[in-house]
Amino acid sequence: MVRKVLVSVADLHANNAGPKARTDIEDVLEQDGYELWKLPFNYESKIKKLKYKYWDIPRLFKGQKIDEVYFQYPIYSTVLMDQMMAEIQAIGSKLIFIVHDIESLRLFKGQAYYAAKEVEWLNQADGLIVHSQAMQDYLRERGVTTPMVILGVFDYLNPQPMQALQPYRRSLCFAGNLAKSQFLSRVNFNDKVPFQVFGPNPLADFPKEVDYQGLYSPEELPKHLTANFGLVWDGSRTDTCDGDYGKYMQYNSPHKVSLYLSTGIPVIVWKQAAVAKYITENGLGLAIDSLDNLPARLAQLSLADYQVMKSQVEQVAKSLRAGLQIKRAIKALHEQLTVADEKRQGE
């Protein structure tokens, strides 16, 4: 029997969406027979970091016989990451990275040392599961040669009932860390688009179009989402997504996309976002250039059009609630690696 271990590091630096995406993968793969090694690391203590490096991590892997290690990437310490890689290589198991973020595009953007380390780590893996074609292209351009498959969107284990068909008011909701959503202070829908907002760090004074609804856990939040559409936007502007997080949308698959879809809500996303193609090609929502034009765009969308869209979303929601995205990605990567192994053996 193949022994599969999922290594998942709980850290203090994860963003709000991070824990839910990681814990859902833990739950899905653990149910599929993977062993879960969940490591609660405290990076704030230098003494504890040294202990992790020289005692905890070596002791964790020493003498282990594991066929496949699945690692939820990244962790936020180059020292601990180097040690983790060394120990996994020492036991000779196949290593798969489930990529949650490429930090050379985000938190460590412009830092050459970190970017080089990231390429080094990714090239030491046997396979990568990445968000999008754009993320794969970015990594290839920077020298990552490891086989990759594209996830598309993250699963979302949603404990709430699917959203029933709501009155069609062309209403909108947005959920996220409001501290980095400064565009909310500039929204001007002229009361044509009812707009509910959820999340931590609300602005001191929202425009009259914005109805702040409070903060809920990722498991409870879906039952409060009663709008017709869920918005995926970032940055300080309404005419584009800007800033490091806004530009990052050109590569990543924001977890709020999975929140909306798993709830049964069509998505409105920035047209240049990596996930926009997935949304539009599957009839799951709209891709727009600017929030300023959104009221006019929605005015053109009939109730019949919306009902077709919502029906498509509900089919995808069933898949996300069952964890099928990560299962399909792992299956596709295994097939790719098997073909590559057979080709090498035949040479």
RASULNOR-V60226 format. One record per helix or strand. SS is the DSSP state (hx for helix, st for strand). FROM is the first residue (numbers start at 1). LEN is the number of residues. Records with the same first field share a line. If there is no record, write none. Layout:
SS->FROM-LEN, FROM-LEN
//
This chain:
st->4-7, 35-6, 68-6, 94-6, 127-4, 148-3, 172-4, 195-4, 210-3, 229-4, 266-5, 285-4
hx->18-14, 46-16, 78-14, 103-3, 112-13, 133-9, 178-3, 182-5, 218-7, 243-6, 255-9, 276-6, 291-9, 303-19, 324-23
//
